[in-house]
Amino acid sequence: MRLFLASYATVDFYDEIRRDMKPFFDAKWVEPKNLHLTWLFLGEHPSPAPIVERLRPLTMIPKLPLSIQGFGTFGNPHPKLFYLKTASKAVQPLHEQIASLLGEEAQHPFRAHVTLARIKHLHSLGFRHIQKAWMSEPLGIIEAPIYLIESRPAPNGPIYLPIEEF
């Protein structure tokens, strides 16, 4: 089983963001139901049971949703991934607790993000100017709880199956 830990995200203005970015790049956009923040990618595991057991003490889950504000890209000099970010101070300690419970090393700093699109062909970096117009807007929320999710490949994109809720 291909597993990861994530919290689902609700992105306001998703259609408008896609429309505004269309002149600047061709992309494979994430289905709205699959939008999420990945806390930790776990890879292939024969069973989720040991992971579930180790995460039982998880205690730092934010009681309120985390706000999403601002865009970013991964890939330099040519962006390959377009995402939304959160500046919440709650994400780094929670990421560290999750990694510690699983015996993993936490990423420092953890770049909490919600992937919107995988950029296939970049037409222009002009989207960075459009991003500024969106920077002052709250763009959505990352919702509690955290889920252990199985990712199954499919022809039209992955299918995410929640296994356990924390």
Backbone as CSV, one residue per row, in Angstrom:
resi,resn,N_x,N_y,N_z,CA_x,CA_y,CA_z,C_x,C_y,C_z
1,MET,0.837,-1.173,0.000,0.000,0.000,0.000,0.887,1.245,0.000
2,ARG,0.548,2.198,-0.852,1.257,3.476,-0.895,0.523,4.436,0.038
3,LEU,1.203,4.870,1.114,0.540,5.614,2.181,1.139,6.999,2.395
4,PHE,0.289,7.908,2.870,0.746,9.222,3.294,-0.222,9.768,4.336
5,LEU,0.239,10.765,5.091,-0.584,11.443,6.091,-0.927,12.821,5.569
6,ALA,-2.211,13.170,5.624,-2.635,14.442,5.051,-3.878,14.975,5.743
7,SER,-4.074,16.260,5.578,-5.319,16.926,5.964,-5.912,17.503,4.688
8,TYR,-7.201,17.300,4.510,-7.852,17.808,3.307,-7.945,19.324,3.349
9,ALA,-8.022,19.927,2.172,-8.093,21.379,2.049,-9.316,21.770,1.236
10,THR,-9.871,22.889,1.614,-10.929,23.513,0.830,-10.339,24.788,0.261
11,VAL,-10.350,24.905,-1.059,-9.767,26.070,-1.723,-10.895,26.897,-2.326
12,ASP,-11.036,28.112,-1.796,-12.011,29.043,-2.350,-11.446,29.594,-3.665
13,PHE,-12.288,29.945,-4.573,-11.879,30.578,-5.832,-11.029,29.656,-6.714
14,TYR,-11.158,28.336,-6.547,-10.318,27.406,-7.311,-10.494,27.601,-8.820
15,ASP,-11.726,27.713,-9.272,-11.969,27.917,-10.706,-11.382,29.235,-11.189
16,GLU,-11.469,30.272,-10.370,-10.922,31.575,-10.743,-9.390,31.534,-10.810
17,ILE,-8.779,30.833,-9.870,-7.315,30.704,-9.882,-6.884,29.971,-11.148
18,ARG,-7.558,28.878,-11.477,-7.236,28.125,-12.695,-7.379,29.015,-13.928
19,ARG,-8.456,29.779,-13.973,-8.689,30.674,-15.114,-7.573,31.711,-15.222
20,ASP,-7.199,32.312,-14.094,-6.177,33.358,-14.112,-4.805,32.819,-14.501
21,MET,-4.520,31.566,-14.206,-3.203,30.992,-14.495,-3.118,30.368,-15.892
22,LYS,-4.248,30.128,-16.512,-4.286,29.445,-17.815,-3.383,30.081,-18.877
23,PRO,-3.319,31.422,-19.003,-2.440,31.996,-20.032,-0.951,31.758,-19.787
24,PHE,-0.577,31.373,-18.567,0.829,31.310,-18.209,1.433,29.908,-18.238
25,PHE,0.592,28.892,-18.058,1.118,27.524,-18.125,0.009,26.517,-18.387
26,ASP,0.402,25.411,-19.032,-0.465,24.246,-19.175,-0.142,23.336,-17.999
27,ALA,-1.187,22.767,-17.413,-0.945,21.997,-16.193,-1.974,20.895,-16.029
28,LYS,-1.590,19.922,-15.207,-2.507,18.899,-14.720,-2.964,19.387,-13.350
29,TRP,-4.219,19.832,-13.271,-4.759,20.381,-12.035,-5.292,19.264,-11.156
30,VAL,-5.110,19.407,-9.864,-5.592,18.437,-8.884,-7.118,18.555,-8.814
31,GLU,-7.770,17.408,-8.748,-9.223,17.404,-8.567,-9.551,18.055,-7.221
32,PRO,-10.577,18.909,-7.167,-10.893,19.587,-5.897,-11.063,18.634,-4.712
33,LYS,-11.623,17.454,-4.928,-11.822,16.514,-3.817,-10.503,15.940,-3.301
34,ASN,-9.413,16.066,-4.073,-8.106,15.531,-3.682,-7.154,16.584,-3.119
35,LEU,-7.589,17.820,-2.996,-6.717,18.867,-2.465,-6.407,18.586,-1.007
36,HIS,-5.120,18.628,-0.669,-4.700,18.295,0.690,-3.316,18.847,0.989
37,LEU,-3.002,18.921,2.277,-1.651,19.200,2.748,-1.066,17.863,3.181
38,THR,0.057,17.494,2.610,0.722,16.254,3.005,1.617,16.540,4.207
39,TRP,1.308,15.879,5.310,2.135,16.021,6.510,3.391,15.169,6.395
40,LEU,3.224,13.961,5.820,4.373,13.073,5.667,4.025,11.995,4.644
41,PHE,4.886,11.835,3.644,4.730,10.747,2.679,5.432,9.525,3.260
42,LEU,4.731,8.411,3.312,5.254,7.215,3.968,5.720,6.140,2.993
43,GLY,5.282,6.196,1.756,5.703,5.222,0.755,4.957,3.904,0.885
44,GLU,5.599,2.845,0.393,4.975,1.518,0.356,5.076,0.820,1.711
45,HIS,3.942,0.296,2.164,3.867,-0.467,3.413,2.909,-1.633,3.205
46,PRO,3.241,-2.803,3.743,2.342,-3.954,3.562,1.036,-3.814,4.344
47,SER,1.065,-3.053,5.454,-0.120,-2.902,6.287,-0.081,-1.536,6.971
48,PRO,-1.237,-0.901,7.133,-1.258,0.380,7.843,-1.258,0.230,9.359
49,ALA,-1.492,-0.966,9.891,-1.675,-1.169,11.335,-0.524,-0.622,12.191
50,PRO,0.750,-0.897,11.856,1.824,-0.360,12.714,1.866,1.172,12.720
51,ILE,1.545,1.778,11.610,1.534,3.250,11.524,0.416,3.810,12.387
52,VAL,-0.753,3.212,12.274,-1.904,3.657,13.070,-1.562,3.570,14.554
53,GLU,-0.969,2.473,14.968,-0.640,2.284,16.384,0.363,3.334,16.865
54,ARG,1.363,3.634,16.060,2.387,4.607,16.472,1.837,6.028,16.546
55,LEU,0.806,6.312,15.762,0.255,7.669,15.735,-0.869,7.899,16.744
56,ARG,-1.253,6.890,17.500,-2.331,7.053,18.487,-2.087,8.230,19.439
57,PRO,-0.853,8.499,19.882,-0.646,9.608,20.821,-0.648,11.000,20.177
58,LEU,-0.932,11.083,18.914,-0.902,12.384,18.227,-1.798,13.374,18.967
59,THR,-1.200,14.479,19.439,-1.943,15.390,20.306,-1.994,16.831,19.837
60,MET,-1.165,17.220,18.897,-1.059,18.638,18.570,-1.908,19.062,17.381
61,ILE,-2.913,18.299,17.060,-3.735,18.669,15.912,-4.436,19.989,16.225
62,PRO,-4.275,20.969,15.338,-4.905,22.265,15.585,-6.421,22.106,15.728
63,LYS,-6.987,22.816,16.685,-8.435,22.750,16.911,-9.185,23.535,15.848
64,LEU,-8.538,24.550,15.280,-9.163,25.359,14.244,-8.519,25.051,12.899
65,PRO,-9.261,25.227,11.827,-8.651,25.031,10.509,-7.503,26.028,10.289
66,LEU,-6.524,25.609,9.504,-5.393,26.473,9.158,-5.735,27.229,7.886
67,SER,-5.511,28.529,7.879,-5.857,29.301,6.690,-4.778,29.151,5.616
68,ILE,-5.232,29.243,4.385,-4.346,29.176,3.223,-4.289,30.574,2.630
69,GLN,-3.069,31.049,2.396,-2.929,32.375,1.817,-1.593,32.449,1.099
70,GLY,-1.643,32.746,-0.172,-0.438,32.932,-0.961,-0.111,31.731,-1.826
71,PHE,0.583,32.007,-2.919,0.987,30.991,-3.877,2.477,30.724,-3.776
72,GLY,2.899,29.631,-4.336,4.313,29.323,-4.456,4.527,28.329,-5.573
73,THR,5.780,28.111,-5.904,6.145,27.123,-6.912,7.364,26.356,-6.425
74,PHE,7.466,25.121,-6.852,8.676,24.326,-6.676,9.276,24.139,-8.047
75,GLY,10.584,24.203,-8.104,11.299,24.050,-9.360,11.965,25.357,-9.732
76,ASN,13.267,25.285,-9.921,14.011,26.482,-10.255,15.054,26.118,-11.297
77,PRO,15.177,26.772,-12.396,14.536,28.042,-12.733,13.141,27.870,-13.355
78,HIS,12.765,26.642,-13.716,11.463,26.429,-14.359,10.513,25.740,-13.388
79,PRO,9.471,26.448,-12.957,8.530,25.861,-11.996,7.868,24.599,-12.544
80,LYS,7.753,23.599,-11.687,7.109,22.336,-12.044,5.843,22.089,-11.235
81,LEU,5.731,22.759,-10.085,4.597,22.541,-9.194,4.081,23.898,-8.725
82,PHE,2.773,24.086,-8.813,2.120,25.325,-8.401,1.275,25.006,-7.174
83,TYR,1.429,25.778,-6.090,0.759,25.433,-4.839,0.289,26.653,-4.066
84,LEU,-0.559,26.387,-3.079,-0.964,27.373,-2.091,-0.233,27.058,-0.801
85,LYS,-0.014,28.080,0.029,0.731,27.852,1.263,-0.019,28.390,2.468
86,THR,0.426,27.948,3.620,-0.077,28.459,4.887,1.115,28.949,5.701
87,ALA,0.895,30.026,6.402,1.963,30.580,7.235,1.722,30.270,8.703
88,SER,0.802,29.378,8.994,0.475,29.058,10.383,1.698,28.510,11.120
89,LYS,1.890,28.994,12.326,3.002,28.530,13.156,2.740,27.135,13.722
90,ALA,1.525,26.623,13.575,1.179,25.299,14.109,1.720,24.157,13.255
91,VAL,2.074,24.412,11.998,2.422,23.299,11.116,3.771,22.665,11.432
92,GLN,4.781,23.455,11.730,6.111,22.875,11.974,6.125,21.970,13.207
93,PRO,5.598,22.414,14.360,5.601,21.504,15.518,4.772,20.241,15.282
94,LEU,3.666,20.364,14.584,2.842,19.188,14.310,3.571,18.231,13.379
95,HIS,4.215,18.759,12.352,5.007,17.930,11.444,6.112,17.198,12.218
96,GLU,6.781,17.914,13.122,7.848,17.310,13.915,7.306,16.205,14.820
97,GLN,6.130,16.414,15.427,5.548,15.386,16.289,5.203,14.138,15.473
98,ILE,4.621,14.321,14.298,4.266,13.185,13.442,5.524,12.398,13.073
99,ALA,6.544,13.106,12.619,7.792,12.448,12.226,8.401,11.700,13.405
100,SER,8.404,12.318,14.575,8.976,11.688,15.761,8.234,10.404,16.134
101,LEU,6.915,10.444,16.117,6.123,9.259,16.452,6.393,8.098,15.493
102,LEU,6.750,8.428,14.267,7.011,7.390,13.262,8.491,7.062,13.118
103,GLY,9.336,7.705,13.930,10.766,7.438,13.857,11.402,7.990,12.597
104,GLU,10.807,9.024,12.039,11.331,9.679,10.838,12.015,10.979,11.240
105,GLU,12.826,11.492,10.349,13.425,12.794,10.598,12.541,13.861,9.976
106,ALA,12.179,14.875,10.765,11.321,15.954,10.283,12.089,16.837,9.307
107,GLN,11.366,17.376,8.342,11.960,18.326,7.398,12.034,19.684,8.080
108,HIS,13.183,20.328,7.982,13.347,21.655,8.575,13.712,22.632,7.486
109,PRO,13.022,23.681,7.238,11.659,23.884,7.716,10.683,23.099,6.845
110,PHE,9.579,22.739,7.420,8.526,22.038,6.705,7.814,23.043,5.805
111,ARG,7.765,22.768,4.524,7.123,23.684,3.573,5.693,23.229,3.341
112,ALA,4.831,23.630,4.278,3.423,23.237,4.220,2.779,23.857,2.989
113,HIS,2.163,23.007,2.174,1.551,23.507,0.950,0.431,22.582,0.483
114,VAL,-0.430,23.144,-0.342,-1.503,22.395,-0.989,-1.225,22.484,-2.484
115,THR,-0.843,21.355,-3.077,-0.545,21.337,-4.510,-1.821,21.593,-5.299
116,LEU,-1.746,22.561,-6.203,-2.867,22.845,-7.095,-2.657,22.224,-8.469
117,ALA,-1.411,22.270,-8.969,-1.179,21.810,-10.342,0.269,21.399,-10.556
118,ARG,0.437,20.436,-11.439,1.762,20.063,-11.942,1.904,20.737,-13.299
119,ILE,2.874,21.611,-13.398,3.053,22.403,-14.617,3.693,21.535,-15.691
120,LYS,3.006,21.426,-16.823,3.505,20.638,-17.956,4.324,21.508,-18.904
121,HIS,3.804,22.687,-19.198,4.486,23.578,-20.136,4.304,25.012,-19.670
122,LEU,5.423,25.675,-19.433,5.410,27.055,-18.964,5.443,27.987,-20.164
123,HIS,4.467,28.901,-20.243,4.439,29.900,-21.320,5.132,31.185,-20.897
124,SER,4.964,31.532,-19.626,5.500,32.802,-19.143,5.541,32.781,-17.618
125,LEU,6.497,33.508,-17.062,6.545,33.675,-15.605,5.652,34.829,-15.148
126,GLY,4.868,35.379,-16.082,3.973,36.492,-15.770,2.960,36.172,-14.691
127,PHE,2.733,34.886,-14.422,1.772,34.534,-13.373,2.219,35.046,-12.012
128,ARG,3.499,35.297,-11.859,3.986,35.804,-10.567,3.421,37.192,-10.273
129,HIS,3.137,37.975,-11.328,2.519,39.290,-11.119,1.048,39.137,-10.734
130,ILE,0.376,38.174,-11.335,-1.039,37.915,-11.020,-1.152,37.401,-9.585
131,GLN,-0.177,36.621,-9.150,-0.199,36.088,-7.789,-0.354,37.201,-6.767
132,LYS,0.295,38.317,-7.020,0.276,39.418,-6.054,-1.148,39.908,-5.801
133,ALA,-1.984,39.873,-6.812,-3.376,40.300,-6.640,-4.125,39.377,-5.689
134,TRP,-3.693,38.126,-5.606,-4.358,37.142,-4.750,-3.749,37.082,-3.345
135,MET,-2.599,37.690,-3.122,-1.859,37.510,-1.869,-2.607,37.990,-0.633
136,SER,-3.438,38.992,-0.747,-4.125,39.508,0.432,-5.425,38.764,0.722
137,GLU,-5.825,37.893,-0.170,-7.064,37.142,-0.006,-6.834,35.844,0.768
138,PRO,-7.678,35.535,1.762,-7.657,34.166,2.297,-8.202,33.259,1.191
139,LEU,-7.491,32.200,0.885,-7.840,31.377,-0.268,-8.464,30.035,0.100
140,GLY,-8.590,29.767,1.380,-9.196,28.509,1.783,-8.696,28.085,3.145
141,ILE,-8.987,26.811,3.472,-8.578,26.281,4.767,-8.059,24.857,4.628
142,ILE,-7.146,24.519,5.528,-6.691,23.139,5.686,-7.439,22.624,6.902
143,GLU,-8.164,21.552,6.706,-9.094,21.087,7.724,-8.463,20.033,8.637
144,ALA,-8.788,20.097,9.925,-8.509,18.979,10.812,-9.585,17.957,10.477
145,PRO,-9.383,16.732,10.610,-8.286,16.003,11.215,-7.206,15.641,10.201
146,ILE,-6.244,14.870,10.692,-5.224,14.274,9.842,-5.681,12.866,9.514
147,TYR,-5.484,12.471,8.273,-5.866,11.124,7.831,-4.639,10.350,7.377
148,LEU,-4.650,9.051,7.637,-3.734,8.124,6.979,-4.471,7.722,5.711
149,ILE,-3.830,7.944,4.567,-4.493,7.760,3.277,-3.695,6.799,2.410
150,GLU,-4.416,5.920,1.736,-3.820,5.068,0.715,-4.029,5.751,-0.629
151,SER,-2.975,5.797,-1.424,-3.047,6.365,-2.766,-2.957,5.227,-3.776
152,ARG,-4.001,5.101,-4.592,-4.017,4.083,-5.643,-3.948,4.769,-6.993
153,PRO,-2.983,4.377,-7.822,-2.899,4.999,-9.144,-4.121,4.629,-9.990
154,ALA,-4.544,5.565,-10.822,-5.657,5.351,-11.735,-5.387,6.162,-13.006
155,PRO,-5.977,5.791,-14.120,-5.706,6.486,-15.389,-5.974,7.992,-15.351
156,ASN,-6.992,8.431,-14.614,-7.335,9.852,-14.576,-6.780,10.578,-13.359
157,GLY,-5.855,9.960,-12.665,-5.286,10.559,-11.464,-5.486,9.632,-10.286
158,PRO,-4.754,9.862,-9.201,-4.802,8.940,-8.068,-6.168,8.930,-7.380
159,ILE,-6.459,7.801,-6.784,-7.637,7.656,-5.934,-7.133,7.600,-4.500
160,TYR,-7.672,8.482,-3.666,-7.252,8.556,-2.265,-8.312,7.879,-1.396
161,LEU,-7.863,6.924,-0.581,-8.759,6.181,0.300,-8.337,6.393,1.751
162,PRO,-9.090,7.194,2.506,-8.762,7.390,3.920,-8.879,6.060,4.668
163,ILE,-7.849,5.762,5.468,-7.807,4.518,6.238,-8.117,4.788,7.708
164,GLU,-7.514,5.845,8.243,-7.669,6.148,9.668,-7.683,7.659,9.861
165,GLU,-8.428,8.110,10.851,-8.528,9.532,11.177,-7.889,9.771,12.539
166,PHE,-7.117,10.851,12.632,-6.468,11.220,13.905,-6.924,12.602,14.325
